[in-house]
Amino acid sequence: MKNVLVQFSRIFVGLLFIISGLIKLNDPVGFSYKLAEYFGETVLNLPIFIPFSLAIAVFIVIFETVLGFMLLIGFKPKFTIWSLLLMIVFFTFLTFYSAYSNKVTDCGCFGDALKLTPWQSFTKDVVLLFFILILFLNIKKVKPLFNANFRNALVSLTVVLCAFMGYWVLYHLPLKDFRAYKVGTNIQKAMEVPEGAPKSVVEMVFVYKVNGVNKNFTEKDLMNIPAGATFVERIDHVISEGYKPPIHDFSMELDGSDYKDELLQEPKLLMFVAYDLAKSDKKGMEILEGIHQKAKAKGYKVIAMTASGAAEIAKAKKDFGYTFDFYFCDGTTLKTIERANPSIVILKKGTIMQKVHYNDSALLNL
């Protein structure tokens, strides 16, 4: 009976690590954004690691995937299970901290393919920890499959394939797009809230300084605020989340006005997406004006989307000779639309028809 439990744990843990790793390896840039969030000053306060978020993300997801495969074939069981144990202990601490502090609302364990709440992520890691401890206490029962040379070859091939996949999605696009802005999505429809959809229930808490001490008052307590109290802040506590449409933070602002309703009706709209012009790839930026002129000749309305300020926009226009307008949109939204900085998106009356990395601009269907 014990051996059955050990072998089940081996298969369950191995497959879950492979699936989780491959999903994140499909989009390591997205996972790096999540790591940068963890490294931020308001969470782990390790800003020194933020510039290395992408490299760390790629290493973690490849190591996670390879470890899962190593467990399945019984490659160096002691090293593999110790590595799995240390990794899951760290992840369990991280997901508990996220859930307890509510500072990171999505751990990114399964990328955009499966969204888990912080407490769901923590529960998942506790379950994994349980099965990995079974393996840890029964390492001798994890027998290798195949002969040593074949196992070595399989692991080497797995590392090479994972590394190639990582390279491909970094220099092109994710193989499978799980995001709200995937090809085929109509942005207007994805922003709609169905009639009768549940609304968020929010309790407003007003903080006042009373005799030098901060005290909380709810709406029903406002008449009891003593004279002379000083208002400090208002805190909104979400009691229950209402329906949130897949796309809820999209805008196309120019000179203080939002033109999304107008632009999303364009039959031919080409968007250059560059969430941060200061960090954009020079090679990609150099080809945009040429694409603009080609698309314009074919009847396209061409714009750029960025979260950068006026100074960065002016500099980009001067450096690269751009003759198209830049519209403002939230940086997080632009990172969700596309991972490359810059990238190219084609829309037809608000429906996303094609998205390409700047390295694949020759594949544009204009």
GUBA-853820 format. One line per field, with one value per residue (C-alpha): residue in one letter; chain; x, y, z. Coordinates in steps of 0.05 Angstrom, whole numbers, plus 5000, padded with zeros to 4 digits. Layout:
# GUBA-853820
r	a, ... $
c	A, ... $
east	X, ... $
north	Y, ... $
up	Z, ... $
END
This chain:
# GUBA-853820
r	m, k, n, v, l, v, q, f, s, r, i, f, v, g, l, l, f, i, i, s, g, l, i, k, l, n, d, p, v, g, f, s, y, k, l, a, e, y, f, g, e, t, v, l, n, l, p, i, f, i, p, f, s, l, a, i, a, v, f, i, v, i, f, e, t, v, l, g, f, m, l, l, i, g, f, k, p, k, f, t, i, w, s, l, l, l, m, i, v, f, f, t, f, l, t, f, y, s, a, y, s, n, k, v, t, d, c, g, c, f, g, d, a, l, k, l, t, p, w, q, s, f, t, k, d, v, v, l, l, f, f, i, l, i, l, f, l, n, i, k, k, v, k, p, l, f, n, a, n, f, r, n, a, l, v, s, l, t, v, v, l, c, a, f, m, g, y, w, v, l, y, h, l, p, l, k, d, f, r, a, y, k, v, g, t, n, i, q, k, a, m, e, v, p, e, g, a, p, k, s, v, v, e, m, v, f, v, y, k, v, n, g, v, n, k, n, f, t, e, k, d, l, m, n, i, p, a, g, a, t, f, v, e, r, i, d, h, v, i, s, e, g, y, k, p, p, i, h, d, f, s, m, e, l, d, g, s, d, y, k, d, e, l, l, q, e, p, k, l, l, m, f, v, a, y, d, l, a, k, s, d, k, k, g, m, e, i, l, e, g, i, h, q, k, a, k, a, k, g, y, k, v, i, a, m, t, a, s, g, a, a, e, i, a, k, a, k, k, d, f, g, y, t, f, d, f, y, f, c, d, g, t, t, l, k, t, i, e, r, a, n, p, s, i, v, i, l, k, k, g, t, i, m, q, k, v, h, y, n, d, s, a, l, l, n, l $
c	A, A, A, A, A, A, A, A, A, A, A, A, A, A, A, A, A, A, A, A, A, A, A, A, A, A, A, A, A, A, A, A, A, A, A, A, A, A, A, A, A, A, A, A, A, A, A, A, A, A, A, A, A, A, A, A, A, A, A, A, A, A, A, A, A, A, A, A, A, A, A, A, A, A, A, A, A, A, A, A, A, A, A, A, A, A, A, A, A, A, A, A, A, A, A, A, A, A, A, A, A, A, A, A, A, A, A, A, A, A, A, A, A, A, A, A, A, A, A, A, A, A, A, A, A, A, A, A, A, A, A, A, A, A, A, A, A, A, A, A, A, A, A, A, A, A, A, A, A, A, A, A, A, A, A, A, A, A, A, A, A, A, A, A, A, A, A, A, A, A, A, A, A, A, A, A, A, A, A, A, A, A, A, A, A, A, A, A, A, A, A, A, A, A, A, A, A, A, A, A, A, A, A, A, A, A, A, A, A, A, A, A, A, A, A, A, A, A, A, A, A, A, A, A, A, A, A, A, A, A, A, A, A, A, A, A, A, A, A, A, A, A, A, A, A, A, A, A, A, A, A, A, A, A, A, A, A, A, A, A, A, A, A, A, A, A, A, A, A, A, A, A, A, A, A, A, A, A, A, A, A, A, A, A, A, A, A, A, A, A, A, A, A, A, A, A, A, A, A, A, A, A, A, A, A, A, A, A, A, A, A, A, A, A, A, A, A, A, A, A, A, A, A, A, A, A, A, A, A, A, A, A, A, A, A, A, A, A, A, A, A, A, A, A, A, A, A, A, A, A, A, A, A, A, A, A, A, A, A, A, A, A, A, A, A, A $
east	5000, 5057, 5091, 5026, 5023, 5095, 5087, 5023, 5059, 5115, 5069, 5024, 5081, 5121, 5063, 5041, 5111, 5117, 5049, 5061, 5131, 5110, 5052, 5100, 5154, 5103, 5103, 5165, 5158, 5091, 5120, 5177, 5126, 5098, 5168, 5182, 5117, 5142, 5210, 5177, 5186, 5114, 5121, 5189, 5228, 5282, 5285, 5358, 5330, 5279, 5327, 5341, 5268, 5267, 5331, 5306, 5238, 5269, 5315, 5258, 5209, 5261, 5286, 5215, 5197, 5262, 5254, 5184, 5211, 5271, 5223, 5182, 5241, 5277, 5339, 5383, 5325, 5360, 5380, 5312, 5269, 5312, 5306, 5231, 5225, 5266, 5227, 5159, 5177, 5197, 5135, 5090, 5120, 5111, 5039, 5022, 5053, 5014, 4948, 4959, 4982, 4938, 4993, 4999, 4930, 4955, 5017, 5025, 5032, 4996, 5007, 4944, 4918, 4889, 4878, 4881, 4865, 4922, 4890, 4878, 4951, 4972, 4927, 4955, 5026, 5007, 4979, 5043, 5085, 5047, 5062, 5134, 5145, 5119, 5172, 5225, 5211, 5212, 5269, 5293, 5226, 5235, 5269, 5301, 5271, 5316, 5391, 5437, 5460, 5389, 5366, 5423, 5405, 5332, 5347, 5397, 5345, 5293, 5339, 5355, 5282, 5261, 5317, 5297, 5224, 5246, 5287, 5231, 5176, 5223, 5242, 5174, 5108, 5078, 5059, 4990, 4958, 4916, 4907, 4844, 4871, 4883, 4870, 4796, 4776, 4728, 4750, 4683, 4646, 4700, 4688, 4613, 4581, 4521, 4454, 4442, 4515, 4534, 4565, 4621, 4602, 4648, 4650, 4679, 4720, 4737, 4800, 4800, 4853, 4819, 4862, 4925, 4901, 4875, 4805, 4762, 4690, 4641, 4587, 4536, 4585, 4596, 4547, 4589, 4655, 4674, 4683, 4754, 4772, 4817, 4804, 4863, 4840, 4785, 4796, 4751, 4745, 4719, 4671, 4653, 4679, 4628, 4632, 4694, 4695, 4756, 4777, 4763, 4821, 4830, 4834, 4861, 4873, 4900, 4904, 4860, 4804, 4790, 4780, 4770, 4697, 4716, 4780, 4751, 4701, 4757, 4753, 4829, 4868, 4941, 4969, 5042, 5044, 5104, 5088, 5153, 5189, 5252, 5258, 5235, 5281, 5317, 5315, 5240, 5230, 5270, 5221, 5156, 5154, 5166, 5107, 5066, 5077, 5062, 4998, 4976, 4981, 4934, 4881, 4899, 4891, 4958, 4970, 5017, 4998, 5043, 5044, 5104, 5099, 5102, 5178, 5191, 5141, 5174, 5242, 5219, 5187, 5251, 5298, 5259, 5222, 5152, 5093, 5038, 5003, 5016, 4955, 4960, 4939, 4957, 5025, 4998, 4944, 4994, 5039, 4977, 4960, 5029, 5096, 5143, 5163, 5146, 5096, 5044, 4969, 4918, 4844, 4781, 4724, 4752, 4767, 4840, 4859, 4934, 4990, 5064, 5130, 5173, 5220, 5162, 5139, 5148, 5089, 5040, 4977, 4964 $
north	5000, 5048, 5034, 5051, 5118, 5133, 5118, 5158, 5217, 5209, 5213, 5268, 5314, 5301, 5316, 5377, 5407, 5393, 5424, 5485, 5494, 5489, 5537, 5589, 5572, 5589, 5660, 5674, 5749, 5747, 5706, 5756, 5811, 5771, 5760, 5835, 5846, 5799, 5833, 5902, 5944, 5933, 5857, 5824, 5890, 5860, 5912, 5893, 5831, 5867, 5880, 5805, 5783, 5755, 5715, 5687, 5671, 5632, 5593, 5576, 5551, 5509, 5480, 5466, 5430, 5389, 5369, 5342, 5300, 5277, 5253, 5213, 5175, 5169, 5210, 5222, 5213, 5243, 5308, 5312, 5303, 5349, 5402, 5393, 5398, 5462, 5493, 5476, 5500, 5567, 5571, 5552, 5608, 5656, 5638, 5641, 5710, 5732, 5705, 5731, 5801, 5804, 5843, 5797, 5774, 5722, 5679, 5664, 5589, 5571, 5636, 5664, 5594, 5584, 5641, 5621, 5664, 5672, 5622, 5572, 5578, 5566, 5505, 5477, 5484, 5451, 5391, 5387, 5393, 5334, 5289, 5312, 5295, 5225, 5220, 5250, 5198, 5142, 5162, 5090, 5069, 5118, 5071, 5095, 5077, 5057, 5051, 5108, 5128, 5133, 5172, 5221, 5229, 5241, 5294, 5329, 5329, 5357, 5414, 5430, 5429, 5473, 5522, 5526, 5537, 5593, 5625, 5619, 5652, 5707, 5726, 5714, 5706, 5655, 5591, 5593, 5658, 5652, 5727, 5769, 5802, 5738, 5737, 5734, 5775, 5833, 5886, 5920, 5855, 5834, 5899, 5889, 5873, 5825, 5849, 5824, 5808, 5811, 5876, 5884, 5896, 5948, 5975, 6045, 6057, 6128, 6139, 6199, 6222, 6229, 6256, 6237, 6166, 6139, 6108, 6074, 6093, 6059, 6097, 6083, 6112, 6179, 6215, 6192, 6224, 6270, 6344, 6364, 6297, 6303, 6263, 6218, 6173, 6129, 6055, 6011, 5940, 5893, 5845, 5807, 5814, 5827, 5808, 5836, 5832, 5801, 5870, 5927, 5976, 5991, 6063, 6102, 6171, 6231, 6301, 6281, 6249, 6175, 6156, 6081, 6081, 6117, 6079, 6011, 6022, 6029, 5974, 5976, 5995, 5979, 5991, 5993, 5973, 5998, 6001, 6036, 6075, 6082, 6006, 5989, 5951, 5997, 5945, 5940, 6015, 6027, 5988, 6019, 6080, 6036, 5992, 6055, 6079, 6011, 6003, 6074, 6061, 6002, 6044, 6030, 6079, 6073, 6093, 6075, 6057, 6072, 6088, 6134, 6209, 6267, 6275, 6202, 6206, 6269, 6237, 6174, 6215, 6254, 6194, 6149, 6200, 6176, 6210, 6173, 6193, 6161, 6145, 6132, 6067, 6037, 6002, 5938, 5934, 5943, 5888, 5843, 5859, 5839, 5819, 5848, 5920, 5941, 5895, 5903, 5890, 5891, 5903, 5902, 5941, 5924, 5850, 5830, 5798, 5789, 5802, 5797, 5807, 5860, 5803, 5775, 5839, 5806, 5761, 5819, 5808, 5878 $
up	5000, 5018, 4951, 4914, 4951, 4935, 4861, 4858, 4891, 4842, 4782, 4811, 4832, 4768, 4721, 4760, 4759, 4685, 4669, 4714, 4686, 4613, 4622, 4651, 4600, 4546, 4574, 4616, 4606, 4641, 4698, 4704, 4715, 4773, 4802, 4797, 4836, 4891, 4892, 4900, 4962, 4986, 4984, 4997, 4991, 4947, 4891, 4875, 4840, 4796, 4738, 4737, 4739, 4669, 4676, 4743, 4713, 4655, 4702, 4750, 4697, 4661, 4727, 4749, 4684, 4683, 4756, 4742, 4685, 4726, 4780, 4731, 4703, 4770, 4751, 4812, 4861, 4921, 4885, 4850, 4912, 4955, 4901, 4896, 4972, 4977, 4919, 4947, 5017, 4987, 4944, 5003, 5044, 4986, 4972, 5047, 5052, 4990, 5018, 5088, 5067, 5005, 4970, 4909, 4885, 4835, 4846, 4772, 4786, 4722, 4684, 4651, 4636, 4706, 4755, 4828, 4888, 4939, 4987, 4930, 4911, 4983, 4989, 4924, 4951, 5017, 4979, 4937, 5000, 5030, 4970, 4964, 5038, 5023, 4968, 5014, 5068, 5017, 4970, 4964, 4934, 4876, 4828, 4763, 4696, 4638, 4641, 4663, 4594, 4567, 4628, 4619, 4546, 4562, 4614, 4568, 4512, 4559, 4580, 4508, 4487, 4545, 4531, 4457, 4476, 4523, 4468, 4417, 4460, 4482, 4411, 4381, 4420, 4468, 4431, 4463, 4484, 4547, 4557, 4551, 4487, 4447, 4372, 4357, 4418, 4406, 4456, 4462, 4477, 4526, 4564, 4571, 4638, 4629, 4655, 4725, 4738, 4812, 4835, 4884, 4956, 4986, 5057, 5063, 5125, 5145, 5186, 5232, 5281, 5349, 5406, 5367, 5353, 5287, 5293, 5241, 5227, 5180, 5143, 5198, 5250, 5216, 5261, 5321, 5298, 5355, 5344, 5328, 5296, 5234, 5171, 5151, 5095, 5067, 5060, 5016, 5041, 4988, 5022, 4959, 4888, 4834, 4761, 4728, 4651, 4619, 4594, 4643, 4640, 4566, 4542, 4482, 4509, 4472, 4501, 4559, 4518, 4509, 4436, 4444, 4423, 4359, 4343, 4357, 4301, 4250, 4197, 4190, 4253, 4264, 4334, 4355, 4429, 4469, 4543, 4560, 4506, 4549, 4553, 4482, 4436, 4387, 4331, 4338, 4342, 4279, 4235, 4258, 4212, 4152, 4173, 4185, 4114, 4084, 4125, 4111, 4036, 4045, 4081, 4154, 4211, 4247, 4320, 4376, 4448, 4506, 4581, 4572, 4584, 4535, 4540, 4522, 4464, 4437, 4441, 4405, 4350, 4341, 4344, 4297, 4253, 4272, 4239, 4276, 4341, 4409, 4452, 4527, 4561, 4628, 4627, 4659, 4606, 4550, 4579, 4579, 4506, 4483, 4513, 4461, 4469, 4416, 4382, 4327, 4333, 4276, 4292, 4251, 4285, 4354, 4339, 4345, 4279, 4286, 4336, 4320, 4354, 4320, 4299, 4258, 4225, 4156, 4174, 4180, 4139, 4113 $
END
